[in-house]
Amino acid sequence: MQPPVLSVNVETAVDVMIARNTARRAAGLLGFPPSRQAQLASVAATLAELVLKTGTGHTLHFNGVLNEDKTGVQLSVVTPWLAGASSSNVMIALRSKLGDLIDEILLEGDDSPTIITVMWRKESDHVQPTQP
């Protein structure tokens, strides 16, 4: 992982907007163009709305990631309320909601599953990263 490491606590509907703005900022810091920043913002808002429905606070984490020569941004959230749920059903639901917006969707862990999404920067995405 690489910076930025940003987090958003999701406890109220206002936090959905904060998650959306934080996603844009994280993607911008990593050199993603505005269109891809908007895609990540939609993913963040969708996940924030999903966890908001549980009635308990959750934290969305944004990290830069490197894989060989690829740069990306990772968004993750721990979802203990999914413990015991069929991982294949969860993945089907996540792919139906997020599949066109994000490059990778993972579900890791059994006791407190973590939803992990990754957006990889494409060759055509190279723009100057925004300054903090």
N, C-alpha and C positions, 0 to 999 in steps of 0.2 A: 504494500500500500504506500501511497505517497500523499502529501498534503493536497488539498485541504481536508481537514478532518472537522466536519461541522455536524452539529446535532440539533434536533428540534424536538422539544417535548410537546406531545399532542394530548391536550386535555380538553380543549374547547374548539368550537367551530372557527374561531379566529386563527387557531394554530394551523389549520388547513392552508390558509393563505400564507402564513409564515413558512410552512413547508414548501409551498410552491415557489416562493421567492428565494428561499435558501437553495433549492435545487437549481434554479436559474444561475444563481451566484456561483455555486460549486462547478457547474458545467462551464460557465464563463471563465473561471479561474484556470480551468484545464484546457482552454482553447477550443471549446465547441462553439459552432456558429449559433446564432439566435434561434434558428428553426429546431435544432437538436436540443437547445436549452429548454425550449417550450415543450418538447416531447418529455424530457426528464421531469419538468414541472408537473405535467399531467400525471406521470407515474407517481410522483410524490404526493400529489393531491388525492389520487385514488387510494393509495395506501393509508394516508392520513385519515380519510373519510372511513375507510374500512375499520381501522383500529379505534376510531372515535366511537363507533357503534357498540363497542364492547363495554363502554362505561368506565373503563379504567385508563389511567395514563400510560402512554407508550412513548418511546423515544425513537425517532428516525435518525439514522446515522449516514452521513455522506463521507465517502473516502475516495481519493484518487487511487487508481490501481494501474499497475504495469504488468504486462504479460509479454515477455520477450520484447518485440518492437512495437507493441500496441499500448496505447494509453486509453484509460477509461475512467468512468466514474461509477462507483458502487453505492447503492442505496440499500440499507438493511434495517429490519425491525424484528425484535424478538416478540414472538406471539405465543405465550404460554397457553392461551385459550384454545390453540389448535392441537395441543397434546392429545393424542389418542385418535385424532381425525385421520381419515385415509389420506395419505400423502398424494396418492394419484388423483383423488378428487380435488384436493386443494390445488394441485398443479393445473388441473383442467380449468378450474375457476380462475386462477391467476392468469393463465394464458389467454382465456377468453376476454378478460378485462384489459390486460396489459400487452398482449402478444405483439401487436403492431407498433408499439411505442418503444420497446426495449429489446436489447439484443439477447440477454440471458436472464432466465428466472430460475432460481434454485430454492430449495427448501431443505435446510440442514437441521439436524437434531431431532430428538424424540420427546424429551421431557419439556423443553421449551423451544419449540421449532423457531427457526429464524428464516424469515423471507429475505432473500438476497436477490437484488436485480443489478445488472451491469449493462451500461451503455458504452460501447467502444467507439473511439474516434476513428472516422474513416479518412482515407487519403484526401478526399474532397473537403473535409472538415477543418483543415489547417488554417486557423486564424490566430492572430496574436492574442495570447491570454490576457484577460483583464487584470489590472493591478488591484491589489487589496486595498 
